Amino acid sequence: MTFSVVGQVGDAFGVAVASRFIAVGSVVPAARVGVGAVATQAMAKVSYKPDVLELLASGMGADDAVARVTAADEGAAHRQLGVVAAHTQATRTGEECLTWAGGASGRDDTGGYAIQGNILTGPEVVDRMRETWLARTDLPLPRRLVETLLAGDAAGGDARGRQGAALYAVAPGAGYDGSGVLADLRVDDHPEAPHELARLLDEHELVFGAPEDVVPLEGPLASEVAERLARLGHRHDDAASALAAWAGERNLEMRLTAAGIDARVLEVLRRESP
């Protein structure tokens, strides 16, 4: 009923998942800073998540952790499990999972991956996801996970259609207030759930991303920015002060910089002040 990718980029771990299943993000993914990430699916066993993460934290490798939890589970034949740890990775498909079901796991210079799916249109879903994961080493983990998920969706995805999707990723010191959570996004019920997840990631990157492509706030651009901000009710002695006031209201303060204006912030400002 589901396809997912569990992945690592350096010290970041995460999971992206899509399914014809409501609120799939409440069931499938889990990750822990400094430990690894897990996806439980098919006839998912939610307790696999804390159990596997505890085993990984104790120093056990992914293969052994998967073997340990499934050996004690009478329903393991109906389940899939993907696990990535610091130096190991594994995917397991129970012999009674509904067809087509299967997975692939491996490692490149950036870290490990585990891809798995069941009730898929065919093996091409996993194949396309693996190809995409290995090709997009240029992307940070959350974006790489979602691009891999979209590749699986484009290849056919869940044979029953789309409903839920989710992304959960962690890294030391990352996220809001240094929580360690890089991204925690869920699409509980949407006819194009994987694409809606990608849209949410765009918005998440806008709000939580660091300044990039910064343009000096001077000359004609400073005048334009001041005029646009005035239309939005922010009139200050200088463009930088007005920009700071508006950015705080718009939740874009993490993209502020004394060097000028972030290109994505400028794009939003132009769009919202016609």
MIBA-245940 format. One record per residue (C-alpha): residue number from 1; residue in one letter; x, y negated, z negated. Coordinates in nm, 3 decimals. Each point is the difference from the previous one (the first is absolute). Example, Ala and Ser with C-alpha at 12.3 -4.5 7.8 and 13.67 -1.06 7.14 Angstrom:
// MIBA-245940
REC    k  r     east    north       up
REC    1  A    1.230    0.450   -0.780
REC    2  S    0.137   -0.344    0.066
// end
This chain:
// MIBA-245940
REC    k  r     east    north       up
REC    1  M    0.000    0.000    0.000
REC    2  T    0.304   -0.222   -0.020
REC    3  F    0.335   -0.102    0.143
REC    4  S    0.275   -0.169   -0.197
REC    5  V    0.364   -0.101   -0.004
REC    6  V    0.212   -0.005   -0.314
REC    7  G    0.319   -0.196    0.052
REC    8  Q    0.313   -0.154   -0.144
REC    9  V    0.209   -0.299    0.107
REC   10  G    0.293   -0.039   -0.237
REC   11  D   -0.138   -0.033   -0.352
REC   12  A   -0.359   -0.056    0.119
REC   13  F   -0.256    0.283    0.013
REC   14  G   -0.355    0.007    0.128
REC   15  V   -0.295    0.167    0.170
REC   16  A   -0.239   -0.099    0.278
REC   17  V   -0.311    0.210    0.061
REC   18  A   -0.313    0.002    0.215
REC   19  S   -0.303    0.227    0.000
REC   20  R   -0.366    0.050    0.078
REC   21  F   -0.047   -0.018   -0.376
REC   22  I   -0.123   -0.288   -0.211
REC   23  A    0.252   -0.176   -0.229
REC   24  V    0.280    0.236    0.098
REC   25  G    0.248   -0.229   -0.176
REC   26  S   -0.149    0.099   -0.336
REC   27  V    0.092    0.365    0.059
REC   28  V    0.303    0.056    0.223
REC   29  P    0.298   -0.232   -0.071
REC   30  A    0.229   -0.051   -0.298
REC   31  A    0.352   -0.138   -0.048
REC   32  R    0.228   -0.089   -0.288
REC   33  V    0.288   -0.249    0.002
REC   34  G    0.336    0.177    0.002
REC   35  V   -0.160    0.344    0.034
REC   36  G   -0.186    0.061    0.326
REC   37  A   -0.342    0.027    0.164
REC   38  V   -0.270    0.265    0.043
REC   39  A   -0.304    0.064    0.221
REC   40  T   -0.257    0.266   -0.096
REC   41  Q   -0.269    0.080    0.257
REC   42  A   -0.223    0.258    0.173
REC   43  M   -0.173    0.135   -0.312
REC   44  A    0.201   -0.255   -0.195
REC   45  K    0.112    0.071   -0.354
REC   46  V    0.043   -0.339   -0.168
REC   47  S    0.203    0.146   -0.286
REC   48  Y    0.274    0.088    0.250
REC   49  K    0.095   -0.368    0.002
REC   50  P    0.107   -0.049   -0.362
REC   51  D    0.126    0.358   -0.024
REC   52  V    0.230   -0.033    0.303
REC   53  L    0.124   -0.345   -0.100
REC   54  E    0.091    0.130   -0.347
REC   55  L    0.193    0.289    0.154
REC   56  L    0.183   -0.236    0.235
REC   57  A    0.081   -0.233   -0.290
REC   58  S    0.154    0.296   -0.185
REC   59  G    0.241    0.054    0.289
REC   60  M   -0.180    0.276    0.190
REC   61  G    0.013   -0.015    0.381
REC   62  A   -0.308   -0.042    0.218
REC   63  D   -0.010    0.362    0.125
REC   64  D    0.023    0.141   -0.352
REC   65  A   -0.261   -0.244   -0.132
REC   66  V   -0.242    0.101    0.276
REC   67  A    0.065    0.369   -0.070
REC   68  R   -0.050   -0.050   -0.373
REC   69  V   -0.340   -0.173    0.016
REC   70  T   -0.144    0.215    0.278
REC   71  A    0.108    0.329   -0.162
REC   72  A   -0.217   -0.082   -0.299
REC   73  D   -0.302   -0.097    0.212
REC   74  E   -0.256    0.258    0.116
REC   75  G   -0.129   -0.245    0.260
REC   76  A    0.338   -0.077    0.158
REC   77  A   -0.090    0.178    0.324
REC   78  H   -0.256   -0.274    0.068
REC   79  R    0.231   -0.295   -0.073
REC   80  Q    0.268   -0.213    0.162
REC   81  L    0.278   -0.176   -0.187
REC   82  G    0.268   -0.243    0.118
REC   83  V    0.284   -0.111   -0.228
REC   84  V    0.302   -0.228    0.043
REC   85  A    0.264   -0.054   -0.268
REC   86  A    0.336   -0.178   -0.001
REC   87  H    0.188    0.278    0.181
REC   88  T   -0.260    0.263    0.086
REC   89  Q   -0.335    0.028    0.177
REC   90  A   -0.258    0.269    0.070
REC   91  T   -0.339    0.059    0.160
REC   92  R   -0.224    0.299   -0.059
REC   93  T   -0.318    0.110    0.179
REC   94  G   -0.205    0.275   -0.162
REC   95  E   -0.085    0.288    0.230
REC   96  E   -0.375   -0.061   -0.037
REC   97  C   -0.003   -0.373    0.083
REC   98  L   -0.245   -0.082    0.277
REC   99  T    0.146   -0.016    0.350
REC  100  W    0.187   -0.173    0.140
REC  101  A    0.224   -0.029   -0.302
REC  102  G    0.375   -0.036   -0.037
REC  103  G    0.286   -0.231   -0.082
REC  104  A    0.362   -0.099    0.044
REC  105  S    0.268   -0.130   -0.233
REC  106  G    0.357   -0.117    0.030
REC  107  R    0.248   -0.277   -0.072
REC  108  D    0.184   -0.273    0.186
REC  109  D    0.249   -0.267   -0.107
REC  110  T   -0.271   -0.199   -0.180
REC  111  G   -0.150    0.285   -0.205
REC  112  G   -0.244    0.289    0.016
REC  113  Y   -0.348    0.046    0.144
REC  114  A   -0.283    0.255   -0.024
REC  115  I   -0.289   -0.010    0.247
REC  116  Q   -0.308    0.222   -0.026
REC  117  G   -0.358    0.024    0.121
REC  118  N   -0.302    0.227    0.018
REC  119  I   -0.315    0.009    0.213
REC  120  L    0.206   -0.188    0.258
REC  121  T   -0.060   -0.015    0.373
REC  122  G    0.323    0.197    0.042
REC  123  P    0.373    0.021   -0.079
REC  124  E    0.062   -0.308    0.212
REC  125  V   -0.116   -0.213   -0.295
REC  126  V    0.286    0.115   -0.221
REC  127  D    0.244   -0.005    0.292
REC  128  R   -0.083   -0.362    0.087
REC  129  M    0.023   -0.105   -0.363
REC  130  R    0.342    0.160   -0.038
REC  131  E    0.126   -0.167    0.319
REC  132  T   -0.124   -0.339   -0.118
REC  133  W    0.145    0.034   -0.349
REC  134  L    0.343    0.088    0.138
REC  135  A   -0.012   -0.278    0.262
REC  136  R   -0.103   -0.289   -0.228
REC  137  T    0.300   -0.022   -0.229
REC  138  D   -0.008   -0.378    0.055
REC  139  L   -0.311   -0.040   -0.215
REC  140  P   -0.036   -0.036   -0.378
REC  141  L   -0.169    0.298   -0.165
REC  142  P   -0.364   -0.123   -0.020
REC  143  R   -0.006   -0.104    0.365
REC  144  R    0.181    0.316    0.111
REC  145  L   -0.253    0.218   -0.182
REC  146  V   -0.295   -0.180    0.158
REC  147  E    0.151    0.005    0.349
REC  148  T    0.052    0.376   -0.039
REC  149  L   -0.360    0.040   -0.112
REC  150  L   -0.126   -0.200    0.298
REC  151  A    0.201    0.224    0.232
REC  152  G   -0.175    0.304   -0.144
REC  153  D   -0.336   -0.169    0.041
REC  154  A    0.077   -0.086    0.363
REC  155  A    0.095    0.362    0.064
REC  156  G   -0.342    0.119   -0.120
REC  157  G    0.018   -0.005   -0.378
REC  158  D   -0.279    0.160   -0.200
REC  159  A   -0.218    0.201    0.239
REC  160  R   -0.313   -0.122   -0.182
REC  161  G    0.071   -0.371    0.040
REC  162  R    0.101   -0.286   -0.229
REC  163  Q   -0.120   -0.125   -0.337
REC  164  G    0.269   -0.064   -0.264
REC  165  A    0.368   -0.100    0.000
REC  166  A    0.253   -0.110   -0.259
REC  167  L    0.356   -0.110   -0.059
REC  168  Y    0.191    0.027   -0.327
REC  169  A    0.371   -0.082   -0.025
REC  170  V    0.243   -0.082   -0.282
REC  171  A    0.355   -0.131   -0.044
REC  172  P    0.199   -0.124   -0.301
REC  173  G   -0.084   -0.360   -0.088
REC  174  A   -0.227   -0.044    0.302
REC  175  G   -0.350   -0.141    0.019
REC  176  Y   -0.199   -0.248   -0.200
REC  177  D    0.179   -0.098   -0.321
REC  178  G    0.262    0.269    0.062
REC  179  S   -0.253    0.279   -0.061
REC  180  G    0.181    0.237    0.234
REC  181  V   -0.306    0.036    0.226
REC  182  L    0.092   -0.097    0.356
REC  183  A   -0.353    0.054    0.130
REC  184  D   -0.325    0.149   -0.131
REC  185  L   -0.262   -0.036    0.273
REC  186  R   -0.319    0.199    0.054
REC  187  V   -0.269    0.015    0.265
REC  188  D   -0.277    0.203   -0.160
REC  189  D   -0.261    0.010    0.278
REC  190  H    0.060   -0.147    0.346
REC  191  P   -0.059    0.133    0.354
REC  192  E    0.356   -0.099    0.100
REC  193  A    0.169    0.062   -0.334
REC  194  P    0.365    0.035    0.119
REC  195  H   -0.017   -0.327    0.192
REC  196  E   -0.173   -0.175   -0.289
REC  197  L    0.284    0.120   -0.222
REC  198  A    0.250   -0.155    0.242
REC  199  R   -0.193   -0.327   -0.014
REC  200  L    0.010    0.004   -0.379
REC  201  L    0.374    0.059    0.012
REC  202  D    0.036   -0.308    0.223
REC  203  E   -0.181   -0.207   -0.263
REC  204  H    0.199    0.161   -0.281
REC  205  E    0.329   -0.086    0.172
REC  206  L   -0.119   -0.357    0.051
REC  207  V   -0.085   -0.048   -0.368
REC  208  F    0.286    0.194   -0.159
REC  209  G    0.274   -0.037    0.260
REC  210  A    0.313   -0.212   -0.039
REC  211  P    0.058   -0.307    0.221
REC  212  E    0.117    0.081    0.351
REC  213  D    0.051   -0.197    0.321
REC  214  V    0.012   -0.323   -0.201
REC  215  V   -0.031   -0.327    0.194
REC  216  P    0.130   -0.329   -0.154
REC  217  L   -0.290   -0.213   -0.120
REC  218  E    0.107   -0.327    0.159
REC  219  G   -0.079   -0.239    0.285
REC  220  P   -0.313    0.069    0.207
REC  221  L   -0.056    0.336   -0.170
REC  222  A   -0.011   -0.163   -0.346
REC  223  S   -0.256   -0.250    0.132
REC  224  E   -0.210    0.276    0.155
REC  225  V    0.007    0.205   -0.321
REC  226  A   -0.095   -0.302   -0.212
REC  227  E   -0.291   -0.081    0.233
REC  228  R   -0.128    0.357   -0.002
REC  229  L    0.027    0.024   -0.377
REC  230  A   -0.187   -0.331   -0.036
REC  231  R   -0.288    0.148    0.201
REC  232  L   -0.010    0.280   -0.255
REC  233  G   -0.015   -0.250   -0.287
REC  234  H    0.368   -0.003   -0.100
REC  235  R    0.138   -0.354    0.019
REC  236  H    0.338   -0.056   -0.167
REC  237  D    0.293   -0.237    0.039
REC  238  D    0.194    0.258    0.200
REC  239  A   -0.078    0.307    0.211
REC  240  A    0.189    0.236   -0.231
REC  241  S   -0.214   -0.091   -0.303
REC  242  A   -0.320    0.032    0.198
REC  243  L    0.118    0.332    0.141
REC  244  A    0.076    0.135   -0.349
REC  245  A   -0.348   -0.097   -0.123
REC  246  W   -0.176    0.162    0.295
REC  247  A    0.221    0.311   -0.003
REC  248  G   -0.079    0.062   -0.366
REC  249  E   -0.370   -0.026    0.076
REC  250  R    0.037    0.234    0.301
REC  251  N    0.213    0.257   -0.191
REC  252  L    0.302   -0.065    0.221
REC  253  E    0.234   -0.135   -0.267
REC  254  M    0.239    0.295    0.036
REC  255  R    0.081   -0.124    0.350
REC  256  L    0.093   -0.352   -0.109
REC  257  T    0.361   -0.113    0.040
REC  258  A    0.185   -0.329   -0.040
REC  259  A    0.158    0.062    0.341
REC  260  G   -0.323   -0.078    0.189
REC  261  I   -0.319    0.184    0.093
REC  262  D   -0.032    0.372    0.064
REC  263  A   -0.117    0.073    0.355
REC  264  R   -0.288    0.221   -0.116
REC  265  V   -0.115   -0.266   -0.247
REC  266  L    0.005   -0.255    0.281
REC  267  E   -0.207    0.235    0.215
REC  268  V   -0.262    0.033   -0.274
REC  269  L   -0.006   -0.375   -0.057
REC  270  R   -0.054   -0.072    0.369
REC  271  R   -0.275    0.260    0.020
REC  272  E   -0.183   -0.131   -0.304
REC  273  S    0.025   -0.372    0.082
REC  274  P   -0.118   -0.037    0.362
// end
